[in-house]
Structure formats: structure tokens, C-alpha cells
Amino acid sequence: MRAALLRGVGFALAAVVLASGKATGQERPPSERQKYGKIRLGPLYLTPAVTLLACVDNNVYNTPTGVADESVVLRPALTAVLPVTRHARLKGSGGFVPYYFHNQASQRHTDVFGTAGAEADVGPVTVFGSVGGGRYRERFSLEIDERVLRHTKSNTLGATVHAGRRMSVSASQTNFTSTFDPEAKVDGESVSQALDRDSVTRRIDFSIPLTRKTSFVPWVDVIEDRFLRPSAALPAQVKSQRYVASLQFSELAFLNGRLSAGIRHYGVNAGVAPYDGLYLAITLSSPFVLGTRLQLTSSRDVSYSVAPAATSEPARNTYVAGNHRAEIFINLPWKLEARASATYAESQYLLPQQAGDTSLGRTDHGWILGGALLRRFGRHLSLGGLVQRGRRLSPVDGHSYEETLAGLAGEVRF
């Protein structure tokens, strides 16, 4: 929900990255570029990206009475692929994101993240595995306004069986661990005690071609969350499932990306509120009107809450988290590109909370409207400015606020 930070310094760094990318890039067939990466350096294929954003933010802490500051964030990221043989590949991705605040020095931090994996083809079977981890302080949910330190680590192991060129079935298991600063609290409640957990997700999915450019991809997730610091009254383990159907569109289709919808299920006596509701995971883009391009992203799923539930029987509180965004890209004369975006976020809590002497049903709403105007310099570099206005409404005292960001932006894309 939090917008990226901006202030106009350091664009020379983006130019340096662009220049180095041009110096090391080599020509290669389009099929290899699409399959592995945008830049070839010997046997290694790389896809770099850099955004540099700088602004005046009039509400650094997301509080009803805002505290303003100037801030800068640099976001370099890199994906790498190393084909070992025709049938085996090593893959990696990662980045680091330093956040700088001019006056509010306590908010300065650097997020670091990365994954490394491998896959190998053995006849009609592709075996894959990966490990990853990260350290973050930037906000990750609509519920928590403080920049809470959290660590994550994960590992995945699975296999895909191919039947023909485009039909396949996959099975995988992902272990994901997230832990938080044990001193961090939200409304007097420990974030670590409420959210520290190991999650195991076992998935089976199928890919079935419908047309040359579209595939039908149904899948099932069986999820087991084991909480690492449970209180005596709350269950240490919660089980749930996802039943999802997807349409996957190729880059040559009118629509690009994936549209996924299904059911998220928590059963009775699972230690949380029983739930059968809509699950969404959508990332789509397509041509729009008069040469513009439209990009849509949408997600909806159940998340665990720090806030305790006000119920007679002990249970973990959960909320349905939705985040929906539309963005339009408009090409203009003189190498200009305008962007307009609208974002809506919602957290609908499934169990009531205690607010003073009353039991409170809670739904938080958030909106962000934004616009940007960038100018392209060459094929990869864009520089410009943006403005953004955000607002959140909550029935809980102290959780409603407004925010305005204005500043400069730069990006390098390949």
C-alpha cells in the first residue's frame, strides 16, 4: 500500500548502469533473449533493472497528523540465467533497496533479498529447486504502519512432467519462514508472537493448451502454517487450502499475463474463522485506446492479523486482504510518456476486535491516485516527475491518515 519514495538526486547512478549494460551486451537470437535474459555476458544471461525515486513525503509515519521529510530510494535488481548444458540451467535473482530519509534518520534502512535455483531436464521431466531469503523494513501490509524489521527464508523443490509441447503437470513443495523484530508492537500487541511462522505449501497444477496463445492452468494448494511463538490459548498450527483456475496468455496474445481465480478455504475448528471466499491473483496488460496500454493487477487472499480477536473461544484473527491497481501508459510526442494509476486496498477482518469496552467489526480502506510524466533518453533510460495522493480510513482510532508524495523519478529497463 505504501508508495515508493522520491527526491531528485543520484540519477547519474542510473546512467552509469545503463552505460555498463551497453558496454557488455552482445547480440543474440531473439529466442535466447526471450528465454534467458536481455544482456549476454559470455555464457551468462542478465536482465537488470534500476529505479531511482526521490520525493517530499508529507506523512512519513502514516499517522493522522503527518510528519514531512525528504526521502530517496534506489531499487537495483538483477535476474541471471546460466545454461550449464542444453538440459540444465542455474538461475538467480536479487537486489538491495536503500531507503534514505533526510531528517527522520531512524527510518533509514536497506532491504536485501535474493533467490538461487537450478532446473534440469531428464527426458520429459524437469526437476527444479531453489532457496531464497531476505531482510526487510519497508511496510508489507495495510495493517502495520511502522517499518518493522522482518527476515524471510524459503526453499522449493518440485518436478514437471511434460506431455507434448505445451501440456504438463507439476508438483512442488515450498517451505517459507518469516520472523519479525521481537520488540515490535502494534496497538500493544507483539508482531512477532502473532506472525512468526513456518508455512509449508504443497501444490499440484496442470497446464492445458486452449489455443496457440492461451493455456488453462488449474491448481490446488494445501497449506500448513506452524506458528513459532504461539500463546498458550491459541493453536500453534492452522491448515487451509486454495482451489484455483487460471488462464495464462502468451506474449503474442492481445492480453498478456495471467488471470487466476478460485476459492480459499479454512475449515471449522481450524483455530481461525471458518472461511470460503474468493481468491484472486491477476497480472494482465493489453493495448487500450489511441495507442495507450493498460496494466491491471489484483490480489485477494486471507492474511493473519496482529490484532487479537474479541471472541468467547480463543482464535487467531484473520482478514481478507485485497489490493487492486489499474495503470495506463500513454505515449506522447517528444519522447514523453504519461502514466496515470489508481489503487484500492481493503482489509476486511473476519473476527471482531476489542475497542475499549465494545466489540468492533473492522474494515480498513485505502486509496492511492497518482500520475507521472517521464521522458525517454535512448532505449532504456527514462527520467521525469510524479505526484501521488493517498488516503486510508479505519474505524480504529489513530489508523486513518492522508498522504501526498511529489518528486522525481528515473528508471532503467531492458
Secondary structure as the mmCIF struct_conf table of DSSP 4:
data_model
#
loop_
_struct_conf.conf_type_id
_struct_conf.id
_struct_conf.beg_label_comp_id
_struct_conf.beg_label_asym_id
_struct_conf.beg_label_seq_id
_struct_conf.end_label_comp_id
_struct_conf.end_label_asym_id
_struct_conf.end_label_seq_id
HELX_LH_PP_P HELX_LH_PP_P1 ARG A 2 LEU A 5
BEND BEND1 GLY A 8 GLY A 8
HELX_RH_AL_P HELX_RH_AL_P1 PHE A 11 THR A 24
HELX_RH_AL_P HELX_RH_AL_P2 PRO A 30 LYS A 35
TURN_TY1_P TURN_TY1_P1 TYR A 36 TYR A 36
BEND BEND2 LYS A 38 LYS A 38
STRN STRN1 ILE A 39 LEU A 41
TURN_TY1_P TURN_TY1_P2 GLY A 42 PRO A 43
STRN STRN2 LEU A 44 ASP A 57
BEND BEND3 ASN A 58 ASN A 58
TURN_TY1_P TURN_TY1_P3 VAL A 60 TYR A 61
BEND BEND4 PRO A 64 THR A 65
STRN STRN3 ASP A 69 THR A 85
TURN_TY1_P TURN_TY1_P4 ARG A 86 HIS A 87
STRN STRN4 ALA A 88 PHE A 101
BEND BEND5 HIS A 102 ASN A 103
HELX_RH_3T_P HELX_RH_3T_P1 ALA A 105 GLN A 107
STRN STRN5 HIS A 109 VAL A 122
TURN_TY1_P TURN_TY1_P5 GLY A 123 PRO A 124
STRN STRN6 VAL A 125 TYR A 136
BEND BEND6 GLU A 138 GLU A 138
BEND BEND7 SER A 141 GLU A 143
BEND BEND8 GLU A 146 GLU A 146
STRN STRN7 ARG A 150 ALA A 163
TURN_TY1_P TURN_TY1_P6 GLY A 164 ARG A 166
STRN STRN8 MET A 167 PHE A 180
TURN_TY1_P TURN_TY1_P7 PRO A 182 GLU A 183
STRN STRN9 LYS A 185 VAL A 186
TURN_TY1_P TURN_TY1_P8 ASP A 187 GLY A 188
STRN STRN10 GLU A 189 SER A 190
HELX_RH_AL_P HELX_RH_AL_P3 VAL A 191 LEU A 195
STRN STRN11 ARG A 197 PRO A 209
BEND BEND9 LEU A 210 LYS A 213
STRN STRN12 THR A 214 PHE A 227
BEND BEND10 LEU A 228 ARG A 229
TURN_TY1_P TURN_TY1_P9 ALA A 232 ALA A 233
BEND BEND11 LEU A 234 LEU A 234
BEND BEND12 ALA A 236 ALA A 236
STRN STRN13 GLN A 237 PHE A 249
TURN_TY1_P TURN_TY1_P10 GLU A 251 LEU A 252
BEND BEND13 ALA A 253 LEU A 255
STRN STRN14 ASN A 256 TYR A 266
TURN_TY1_P TURN_TY1_P11 VAL A 268 ASN A 269
BEND BEND14 ALA A 270 GLY A 271
STRN STRN15 VAL A 272 VAL A 272
STRN STRN16 TYR A 275 PRO A 287
BEND BEND15 VAL A 289 VAL A 289
TURN_TY1_P TURN_TY1_P12 LEU A 290 GLY A 291
STRN STRN17 ARG A 293 TYR A 304
BEND BEND16 VAL A 306 ALA A 307
HELX_LH_PP_P HELX_LH_PP_P2 PRO A 308 ALA A 309
BEND BEND17 SER A 312 GLU A 313
STRN STRN18 ARG A 316 ARG A 316
STRN STRN19 THR A 318 LEU A 332
TURN_TY1_P TURN_TY1_P13 PRO A 333 LYS A 335
STRN STRN20 LEU A 336 TYR A 349
BEND BEND18 LEU A 350 LEU A 351
STRN STRN21 GLN A 353 ALA A 355
TURN_TY1_P TURN_TY1_P14 GLY A 356 ASP A 357
STRN STRN22 THR A 358 LEU A 360
STRN STRN23 THR A 363 PHE A 377
TURN_TY1_P TURN_TY1_P15 GLY A 378 HIS A 380
STRN STRN24 LEU A 381 LEU A 393
BEND BEND19 PRO A 395 VAL A 396
TURN_TY1_P TURN_TY1_P16 ASP A 397 GLY A 398
STRN STRN25 TYR A 401 ARG A 413
#
